[in-house]
Amino acid sequence: MTAAAPRPKVNKWLVTLSVSFGTLMGAIDISIVNVALPHMRGAVGATIEEITWVSTGFVIATVVVMPLTGFLGRMFGQKRVYLACLALFIVGSVLCGTARSLWTLVFWRAVQGAGAGALQPTEQAILRQTFPPKEQGMAMAVFAMAVMLGPAIGPTLGGWIVDNYSWPWIFYINVPIGLLGMFMVYSFVHEDPEILEQNHALAAAQRKNVDYAGIALMFVGLATLQYFLEEGARNDWFEDRAITLCFIVSMVSLAFFVARELTARVPVVNLRLFKDEVYASGTLIGAVMFAMLMANMFLLPLFMQELLGFTATQSGLALMPRTLVMMLVTPFVGKLYNHVSPRLMVGFGIVMVSLGNWFQGQLTLVSSQQDVIWAIGVQGIGFAFLFVPLTTVALSKVPRHLMSDATGLNSLFRQIGGSVGLAVFATLISHHGKIATAAVTAHVGETNAATWQRLSGLQAALQAKGYDVASAKAAALQALAGTVQRQGMVLSFEKVFLIAGIVFMAVLPLLWFLRSPAHGGPSEPVHVEM
């Protein structure tokens, strides 16, 4: 058993609060911009296709920085990396607010994303190194609330700011919060002397053998993969040459990257961490979990606004109970972690999320806000039971000095998982929508008695309002076509929600590998070479 590392005498809750500001802002900024894109488009004179680069550029920059967290932490120190990235995020936010041309805005948005990239994994590593082993569950519960709260409140907060002020303020609001976060991190976060000593030795080896080839391959591979996932659905996937080229380049680059990192003398990204089956299975389940979370956060607002007629505010309020449930349940799960096997907790979470998907699959055109709240409330419990044990047990056997490497990869897989979820389910909803609408249309024709009765009733009602015969018939046919389209989309949503639940249940076999030292697994950290 390794000796316990000496810890600075700091208030762990002050440390937690200090490093949570950056993570929360980074998580919010992934989604807050989406509601302001129409306003930005007018301000910078961009087309609908061009303005999406404001979101795509941020996500690509975030993704390519995440796996470098361990490398940067060894070279400069975790605290310095966190402060530098938070400062970069603040500067990027200010310059985004002042941008008045599309590509200037995209560039500064990428700078902002690069700053945000290291904040989440660095916070996770700092919390793991600050809290004693018996309180790791609570540490990850706090981290979970910051990560899950951001995407949930981002659209609602962004809509309120845009409605009451103007779009640059969604960026300017980051400045005072970020400066407060920097002051608190500088004042209250102190690195463990033992970890600093180990990192100094590793950094010396890194400086002599900088893995430039690995860095280049990673940047190209992740950037093209993220572009493929972000823009693929919008451009008909492999029907578009640029999307196809990005997919090929990403697969080739990432294949060479993996080969390079497994043979490099001092790899920039420590892929050998995946030798630990607990880390590998926890990270993979976490990626699928984020795919489900982001897919649901995309599909439900679309269903409520397009089919149930909710306003953006109403759909945002209908989604808030899931966030509230997660915030209420997550601390309880953190305390429960030391007493219940993580396999049982994660299994329960998977079942609850899938059950929530089944409830969502029962929604119809006459469903109320309460029906939606019930379904997402069940899911909120499930996500709370997933995030805490997954992030805790996945890192349970990782050596403390490699924690930032592990959290960087863990965060990367969650981010990629979320992008895959959005891309796949956006494509599925469109594909099944066309199939379902065609199936409904086949049963609707003027020879059908019910259809003829409906058309006659609509035509008569329109004529009573002053329409002539020809106009009334055309309007009645158009109204019927709209009804068919809506019913087809309802069937599509029902099918996709059910598919999501079934897919998530398919990861249950991975629970076999999810053993923690406190619940029957090996107590020694897995030996991982650099």
Secondary structure, 3 states (H helix, E strand, C coil): CCCCCCCCCCCHHHHHHHHHHHHHHHHHHHHHCHHHHHHHHHHHCCCHHHHCHHHHHHHHHHHHHHHHHHHHHHHHCHHHHHHHHHHHHHHHHHHHHHCCCHHHHHHHHHHHHHHHHCHHHHHHHHHHHHCCHHHHHHHHHHHHHHHHHHHHHHHHHHHHHHHHCCCCHHHHCHHHHHHHHHHHHHHHCCCCHHHHHHHHHHHHHHHHCCCHHHHHHHHHHHHHHHHHHHHCHHHCHHHCHHHHHHHHHHHHHHHHHHHHHHHCCCCCCCHHHHHCHHHHHHHHHHHHHHHHHHHHHHHHHHHHHHCCCCCHHHHHHHHHHHHHHHHHHHHHHHHHCCCCCHHHHHHHHHHHHHHHHHHHCCCCCCCCHHHHHHHHHHHHHHHHHHHHHHHHHCCCCCCHHHHHHHHHHHHHHHHHHHHHHHHHHHHHHHHHHHHHHHHHHHCCCCCCHHHHHHHHHHHHHHHHCCCCHHHHHHHHHHHHHHHHHHHHHHHHHHHHHHHHHHHHHCCHHHHHHCCCHHHCCCCCCCCCCC
